C-alpha cells in the first residue's frame, strides 16, 4: 500500500501543490515537519526551512533533514557548507534511504555542487560514476520518486564547462523526456528539484540544441509559476533570457529584458545576493545606451530630517532611514568595497536595526501580508511565495533569529538598503533603477555603476 510519503512525492511530481499540502497535514511524527521545511524552501522561506530541518533532525529525520539543509545552503549560495553537509549525509545514505527519507540524488547533487564551485575534474569523475549507475537497465519509464538523480545529473552535466560522453548524455535525455511535464523530487519528498523540463533544457543548451532548449525553458518557466517556486523560476528565466539574446528572433530581445527583470527581482527579494548582482549587471548592460539616464549631478543628500533624492530640478524628499545612509556611504566610496560592519558601525552602537529601521520593517511586514493575501486570492503562486519569503526573512532579522554575527550583519544591511531603494524607486524611478543595477550587497557592499555619475552628496 502506498505510504503518505509516496503519495506526496507523486503529487509534487505532478505539480499538484494544494493536494500535496493536504497530504503533509495528514502525516504524523517528524514527517510533516520535514515536509513543511521542503515547502518553505520551494517558496524561498529560508529561515522557516532551517527551523523545520533542525527540528526534524532533533526528532530523528536523519538523512532527509540533512539533504534539506544541503539544498538550503546551496540556494543561499553557501556551496562549501552545502558540500560538507552532503558528504556527511552521503556517508549514511545507504542506511537512511528507507525510514528517514531521501538519498537518491546524493551523488548527482554532489557532482552538481562540485561543478558550481568550479571543480570540473572532480565533478566529472563523480558524474561519470553516477551516470554509469543511472543508465544501467532497460530504459523503462522512471518510477515515481526516481527523477531526482537523473534530473540533477542533467544539471551537473550542463554545469561542467567541458564536453562529456555525448552518447550517455543522449541516453540520459531519452530517460528524462517522458517526464518532461513532471517535477523532480527527492525520495521521501524531502527536497523539490524543479521542473524536469528545466533539466532537459540545460542538457539541450549544453549540447548546442538552442531551439529545443528555448522550448524546454519556456515550459519550465510555466511549471515553476504554476507551483509557486520562485527561485527555480528565476533560474529558468535567466537561462532562457541568455538564449533569447543570442538565438532569438524579432521581439525576443525585449522578452529577454522582461525575463531578466523578473529574475533580478526574485533574487533580490530572496536575498540571493550573488545571482542578484550578476543578473542586474547583465540587465544594466543590455539597457545601457551610453549616456546616463540620470542627467548631470543627480542629488542624494541629507537635508534636515529628510533626504533629497532625484535626477531633476525638483528632487523627492524621503524621510530619514538607515538604508539611505548606507546608500550615501556607498555612493561616496564609488567602486570601493565597504564591509557591512563598517556600515553598521556608523549607527553609533546599534547592532542590527535601529528604531527607524525597525519601524520600516514593521511597515514592510504589513505590506507583505497584504500582498500575500491579494496574490493568493488572485491565484498568483509566485507572487504569494515571494511575499511570504520576504516576510520570513524580515521577521527573522527583526527577531534576531538565526545566523552568525556576520550573516546577521549582512542581512541587516541588505534589508534596510532594499527597503530604502523601494521607497526611492516609487518616487524617483530612474534613480531607483540605476541604484538597483549598481549597488552590490553582501559581506562587502559597493556602488559599481557602468557609467560615470557625479552625485551631489
Buried (B, 14 or more C-beta within 10 A) or exposed (E): EEEBBBBBBBBBBBBBBEBBBEBBEEBEEBBBBBBBBBBBBBBBBBBBBBBBBBBBBEBEBBBBBBBBBBBBBBBBBBBEBBBEBBEEBBEBBEEBBEEBBBBBBBBBBBBBBBBBBEBBEBBBEBBEBBBEEBBEEEEEEBEBBBBBBBBBBBBBBBBBEEEBBEEBBEBBBEBBEEBBEBBBBBBBBBBBBBBBBBBBBBBBBBBEBBEBBBBBBBBBBBBBBBBBBBBBBBBBBBBBBBBBBEEBEEEBBEBBBEBBBBBBBBBBBBBBBEBBBBBBBBBBEBBEEEEBBBEEEBBBBBEEEBBBBBBEEEBBBBEEBBBBBBBBBBBEBBEEBBBBEBBBEEBEEBEBBBEBBBEBBEEBBEEBEEBBEEBBEEEBBBBBBBBBBBBBBBBBBBEEEBBEEEBBBBBBBBBBBBBBBBBBBEBBEBBBBBBBBBBBBBBEBBBBBBBEBEBEE
